Amino acid sequence: MTTSKKFNSIWFLLGTLLLVVTISLHSCTDDLEKLPLNSDTDNVHFTSVDAYKQSLAGAYSRMAYSTFLRFYWSMQEYSTDMAVSTWNDGGDGIYHELAWSADSPAIANVYTSTLTMITLCNDFINQSSDELISKRGFSGADAAQIKQFQAEARYLRAYCFWILMDCYGNPPFPTEKTLAKSYPTQIQRADLFKFIEFELKELDALLAEPKTNELGRPDKAAAWALLSRMYLNANVYTGENRYTDAITYCNKIINSAYTLESNYAWLMLGDNHLNTNEFIFTIKYDNTNKTWSSTNFLALGPAGVPASINGMSGSWSSFRFTQQIPALFPSVTPTIDKRAMFYTTGQTLEVNKVTTSTDGYSAYKYRNVKRDGTPIPQNNSFGNLSDIDFPVFRLAEIYLTYAEAVLRGGTGGSNATALAYINKIRGRAYANDPSSTSGNIAAAALTLDFILDERARELYWETHRRTDLVRYNKLTTATYLWAWKGGVKAGTAVDAKYNLFPIPTSDLLVNPNLKQIDGF
C-alpha cells in the first residue's frame, strides 16, 4: 500500500478518529467534531450517566452540524426533477446529469459522512456494553438509562446503514466488533436489509415509548417509521415485496396519537420544534451552533428568495426546480394548494440552462421565522444561522406509505382508509384543516401515479425524491423525463446503473474486501 493511498482512505481517517484523547464535550464551534476517546482514557471519561449522554450527543451533533444533511439532500434531490444546482458545489452538478463515476468527488461525501457516524455509534455501543457498564460501577436505573442511550446509538447506526443500502447497494459493513481492528467486509444489499430489520425489531423493546423521548432523540415510533420506509422499498433492496409489513408498521405509528399539524406552512419554520403532533424524528438545529450545511442551506439556498421572506439574509441562489414540479400543482401560488410556495419573482419557469440561477422557480418552504412571522433571535455573531429542525420522519409520509402499500397489494389496510388518509393531507393543503373536504379526491383518483405526484407535492425538498423515482422505475428510464435529465434539455433515459452510486475509488484502492457494484 502506498502512503498516498493510505491517507486517501476513509478507513485511515476513521481509525485516526479513534486516537483522539481529549475533546471539549461542551464545544459547539466549527463542525462540532465530538469524537470518541481512546481506550487509555475511556474509563476516566465514562464516569457518570451525564458523561455517557454527552458522548452520545457527539453522534447527534455529527449528524446535525457536519456536512451530512447538505450532501445527502443534494444526492437525493439534484439527481431528480426536484432541483438543479447553480454552483456545482462539491461537484454536485454531476447528479442532475445522471453521469457520475467512482471518481466523482460528490459521491464520496455521503459515503464518508455516514461511515463516520457509524464509527461514532460503534464506539458508543462498545463503551456501553454490559461488561463495561458493570466494570465502571453502574447498576439499576443508571445502567438502564445507559442501555437506552445504547439503543439510540444503534438506531442512528441503522439509519446510516439504510442510507448506504439505499444509495450504494453493497457498502462496507463496519460494526462494533471490527472497530479499529480490521478493514470492514462488504455486505450485500439484501443481507444488510436483514441486519437493519433485525436491529430495529430488537430495538422495539429498548427505545422509549412514542412521544416520550426528548426532541431529536429516537423512540419506538422512529424505529417503526424506518421499518415502514424500508418495507415500502423492499422490492428494490431484496427483490421481495413487503407491503403488508409496511402497512403493519404504519398502523403502529398512526395508532400512537400522532396527528397532522393544521398548517402546512408551519412545518419548516424556525420554531418547528412545536410540531410534536406530526414530527416523529428530527435532526435538531440551534443557531448558537455554527454550520453552513444544516437547514441554513435549505432556507438560504433557494434562488431569489429575499431575507424578508426566508428570515435570514439574501439568497445564495443555489438551486431551483425543473419546470416539471410546478406543473404538479393547480397553480404556482398557494391560493389553492397552500403547499405551492413557489418563488417566481425574477425567475422563469423553464430551465434553459442548469447553471443560470434565474432559470426555474424556487420556493420558500424553509423559513427561519416563528409561526407568527416574527424573526428568530440570533444567538451568534453571524446573524443568519438557522433554527429550523429537519424532520427525518413525519406523519404525512406515513399516510402516503400506507396508501401506496395498500395500492400495491399489501394486506392489513383498506382502500377506504388509504383514501381517508390522503384526503387528510389534502384537507390541510387546501384549507389548513385536515378534516376539510377541500382538495378531496374520489376513490377512482387514488392510483399509484397519483401517490407519486402527491408525495412530490407534500414532501418536496425533504430528501425523498430519488428513492421514490427508483421505486417507481422512473429515475433512469424513458417512462418519465424532466429538464436536463441525463444532460439533455428535453431529458433522456440513462443506464440503469445510475439507480445507485458506486463505491468511491479511494476506498476500493485500500480496502481489499470491497468489490465495485455492477456497471462501474
N, C-alpha and C positions, 0 to 999 in steps of 0.2 A: 504493500500500500504506500503510495507517495504521500508526502506531507501535505501537498495541496489538496489531494482527495480527502485526506483525513479531516482537514479543517473545513471542508465544504459539507461535511456530513451533519445532518440533523442529529445523528446519534452521538457524535462527539460533543456537540453543543449541549445536548440534554444530559450527557454524562458529566460534563463540566458544571452544569447547573447544580448537581447534587453535591459539589465540593464547596459550595458557599458556606462559610462558617458563621458569619454574623450578618444580620439584617435588622432593619427597623420595622417592627410589626405595626407601627403606627404611621409610617410614611405613606403619603398619598401624592407623591410628586412623580413627574415624568410618566413612565408607563407602568408604574406600580409593580415592579418585578419582585414580588414577595416569594422567595424561593425556599425550598426545603433545606433544612440543616443537614450536616453530615453526621455520621454515627458517633463521632467523638463528643459532640455537644447535644445530641438528641435528649439524653436523659436529664441534662440540665435544663433544656428548653421546655420539655413537656412535663411541667411540674404542677399544672393546675388545669381544671376544665376550661378556664378562660384562655389558657395558652393553646389548648387544642382548638378552641373556636377561632382564635386569631390565625392559627396556621391554616385552618380550612378557609378562612377569609382570603388567603393568598390565591387559592384556586378560583374563588368567585371574582376576585379583583383581576386576575389574569384574563378571565372571560370578558369582563367589562371594559377594562382600561388598556388592554393590548389592542393590536390591530385586528383582532379576530372578527368582530361583527362587521366592520367595514369591508374586509376582504371576502367574508362569506356572503354578504349581501351582493357584492359585485359579481361573484361567481354565479349566484342564483338568479340574478335579475338581468345583468348585461348579456347573458347568453340567450336571452329570450326577447320577445316583443315588448317587455315591460320597461326597458331602459336602454339608452345608448349613452356612451361615455364621451364627454368632450375632450378630456385631457389625457387619455391613455395613462391614467395614474397607476403606477406599478405594473404597466403592461397590460392593463385590463381591457384595452381596445380589442385584443385578440378574442375575447369572449363572444362579442356580437358576430364576428366573422365565422364562429364555429370552426376554427382552424388552428387550434393550439397543438403544441407538441410537448414532449417530455422536457424540452429545454426552455419552454416559455416561463419566464420568471413568475408570472401571475399565478400559475397553478401550484407553485410551491408555498404560497402564502398561507392558505387554509390548511394545507398539509402540515406545515410546521406549527402553526398555532394550535391545532387540535392535538397533535402529538405532545406538544409542550404541556397542555392542560392535562392530558392523560398521565404524563410523567409526574406532575404535581399530585394528582389524585392517587396514583400508585404509591407514592411515598407516604401520603397520609394514611392510606389503607394499611401499609406496613406498620406505621407508628401507632396505629390504633388497634393492633392485633390483641387478642385476648391475653397472650403471653406478656406483652409489654405493658398493657394496662395493669395487669396484676403485679408485675415486677415494679412498677412505679407507684404502687400503693393505692390505686383507685379501686373502689368497690361500691356496691349499692347504687344509689341514684346517680352518683358521679360517673361510674362505669357505664351505666345505661345511657347517660347523656353523650358520652364519648362514642358509644356504639351507634347512636343516631347520627352523630357527625360523620362517622364512617359510612353509614348508609347513604348520606347525601353525597359524599365523595364518589361512591360507587355509581350513584345516579348521574353525576356530572360526567364521569368517565363513560358511562353507557351512552349519554347524549353525544359525546365527542366521537365515540366509535360509530354511532349511527350516521353522523356526518361523513366520516371516512367511508363507510359502507355505501352510502347513497352517492357520493361523489367519485370515489376512486375504485370501488368494486372490491378488489382483493388487497387490502392495505397491510402494512406491518401490524403485528399484534403484541405490543408490549404489555406486560402485566406486572403486578406487584412481585411476582415470583422471579421474574427475569430482570428486574430493575437494577441497572448499573452492573450487571453480571455478564451479559452477552447481547449480541445483536438479536433483536426480536425475529421470530419466524414470521412468515407470511400466512395469512388466513384467507380462505376462500369466502366469497360473499355469503353463500348460504350457511356456512359454518359460523360466520360472525353474526348473522341473523339469530341463530340458535343461542349463541352466547349472550347477546343482548337481551333476548327474550327471557332466558333463564334468570339473568341478573335482575331484570325488572320485576319478574314474578316473585323472586325471593325477597326483593325489597318491599313488597306489599305488606309484609309483616313488621317491617323495621322503620319505615318512614312515618312521619306524623300523619294524623288523620287530615282529610281535606280541609283546607281553610283554617288550620290551627297553627301553622308554622309562621315564622317571621316572613315579611315580604321579601321576595328574591331568593328564598330558600325552598327547595322542592319538598313536596309532600306526596301522599299516595296518588292524588289526582294527577300530579305531574308525571308519575310513572305510567298511569293509565293512558294519559294523553300521548306519550311517546309510543306506547304499545299500539294505540289505535292508529297512529300515523304509520307505523311500521307495517301493521296488518293491511292497511289500505294499499300499500305499495309492495306487498309481499310477492306478488306475481313477478314484479320486476327483479326483486332481490333473489328469489328462490325458485321461481317457475311454478309456485303453488299459490292458489287463491286462498286468502284468509279473511274474506269479507265478513263472515259470521263472527269471527273473533273481533274484528274492528267494531262491529255493532255492539258486541258484549261490553267492550271497554268504553265505548261512547256512552252506553247506558249507565255505567258506573259513575261517570262524571256528571251526566245530566241529572242523576238521582241524588247528587250531593249538594244540592241547594245553590248551584250556580245559575245566574240569570244574565241576560244581556243588559248592558248599560243602556239607558234610554236614548242617549245622544251619540251618534257615530263620531261627531267632531271631538268629543271628549277623549277618545281612545288614545290619541297620540299627542297629548298636551304635556306641559311641564309639571302638572300636578296629577298625572295619570296614575300615581300610586293610589289614588282614591277609587280606582276601578276594580275593587276587590270582588264585585259581583261577577265579573266576567273573566278577569285575568286568572290564569291557572299557575303559570310560572313565568317569571320575568327576569331579564337582566337589568339590574338597578343602576341608575346613574345619579350622581350628585355633583353639582357644579363647583364644589370645593376641590374636586379632583381633576387634574389636568389631563385631557386627552382630546385629540382632534379626530379620533377614529370611532367614537361612540355614536350616539344618536345626534351628535353635532353634525356629522356627515349627512344625516337624513333631514335635518332642519335647514342646513345651510347649502347643501348640495343641489337642490332643485333649481334649475336655471331661472333667473329673473326675479325670483320671489324676494321682495324687499324686506328690510328689517321691521317695518311697520306691521308686517304680516307674520314673519317667522319668529318674531320676538327676540331676535338676537342681533344680527348685523347683515350687511349686504350679502347677496347670494354669491356662492363660489361658481355658479353656472356649471356644475359638474355633470349633470345628467338630465335627460328628458325622456318622455315616452316616444315610442313609434306611434304613427297615426292609427294603428290598429286598436290601441287601447281606448282612446276616447270614443271610437266607433261602437264600443260595447255598451255605452251609456245612452239614455234617451236624449241628453243634451250635455254640453260641456260646462254647464253651470249647475250649482246644487239646488236649483229651483224645483226640480222634480225628484231626482235621486240625490240625496244630500251627500253621498259619497263622492260625487263628481266635483271634487275640489281642485279643478284644473286651473292652472295659472296660464292665461293666454296673452296678457298684455306684452306686446313686443315679441311674441312668439308666433311662429307659423305652425300650422297643423302638421304638414308633411316634413319628413326628414329627408331633405335633398342631399345633405352632406352630414355624415355622422359627427364630425368634429366642429360643426357650426353650432354654437350654444343657443342660437335663436331658432334652430330647426327642430320642431317638436314642442308640444305643450309640456309643461311640468305640473307640479301640484304642491299644495300647501297642507298636506296631510299631517306632517310633523311640525308642531309649533310650540316653541318654548314659552308659553304663557299659561295662566291659570284658566279655569273654566269661565270665570267672569271676564276674561280678556286682559286682565292686568298682568304686568310683567312679573317674571320670576326673579326675586332678588338674587343678584350675582355676588357670591362669596369667594371671589377670586380676583386676581389682578388683571385678567384678560377682558372681563366684562361681556363675554359671549360664549359661555360654556353651557351645555345642555343638561337639564334635569329630566328629560323625557325617558322613562323606563321603556325597555323594548320587550313586548310580550312574545315570548317563545311559543306559548300555547295560550289560546283564549277560547271561550265557549263557542263563538261563531264558527271557528274551524271544526269543532266537534260536531256541531249541527250539520255542516257541509259533508264531513266524513260519513256520518250516519246515513245521510240521504244518498250519497254516492254508493256506499256499500250495499244499501238496500237495492238500488237500481242495478247493481252488478250481480245480484242474486244471493246476497247474504241473508241468513235467517235470524230470527230474534228481533226483527223490526217490522215495520209495515210502510207501505207507500203513503198511507194517510198520515202517519206520524211524521214521515220524512217531509211531506208537503207542509205540514204544520210548522215544522222547524224552519224550513226555508222561508215561509211567509212571516215568521217572527223576524228573521233577518231583514226581510224586505219591508216589513212594517216600520222597523226602526229607520231603514234607509230613506223611506218616503215620508214619514210623519214623525220621526223622533219618538216612536211609540211601538214597541214590538207587538203589542196587541192590536194595532191598527190593521184594517183591511186594505189600506192604501198600499199599492205595489204588489198586492197578492197576485199569484198566478194560479191557473187552474191545473188540475191533476194532469191533463194531457200535455201541458207545457213542461212538466218535470221530466226532463231527459238527461242523459249523461252529458250531452253537449251544453245544455243549459247550466248544469252544475259547474262545468269547467269555466264558463263565462261568468257565472256568479262568484266563483272563487276569485277570478280576476278583479271583479268589481269590489268585493268585500276585503280581500287580503292583499291588494296591490302594495308593492314595496315592503312586504313583510317576509321575504326570503322563501316564498313557496313556488314561484312560477316555473323554474326549471324542473323541479321534481314533478310538478303537475303535468307539464308537457311531455316528459319522459313516460309517465304512467299512461297517458293518452296516445302514445306513439306519434307525437306531433312535433317533437323538438327537432329531429333531423330529417323527417320525411317531407314529401311534397304535399301531404294532406293539409297542411296549414303553412302559409308563407307570410312573412312580415317584412317590413322595410329593412333592407340590408342583411337579411338572414343569409348566411354563407358568403357575405361580402358582395352581394349583388343587390342593386337598388330595389328591384321588384321582389327579391327573395328567391332562394333556390334550395333544393334538397341538398343534403351533405351526407357524407359517410356515416353509417350508424355507429361507428366507433366513438363519435362525439357525444353520445349519450353519457359518456364517462370522461374523467380526466385521468391522464397517465400518472404513474409514479414518477416524481422528478428524477431526472438523470443523476443529479448529485447524490441521491440516496442509493440508486442502483449501483453506482460505482464502488460504494464502500460496504454495502450490506450484501454478503454473498447469498443470503436467504431469500432475496427478493427476485421476482421474475416480472417483467413488464406485462401489462394486460394486452390482450389481443389487439392488433392493429397499430400499435405504437412501437 
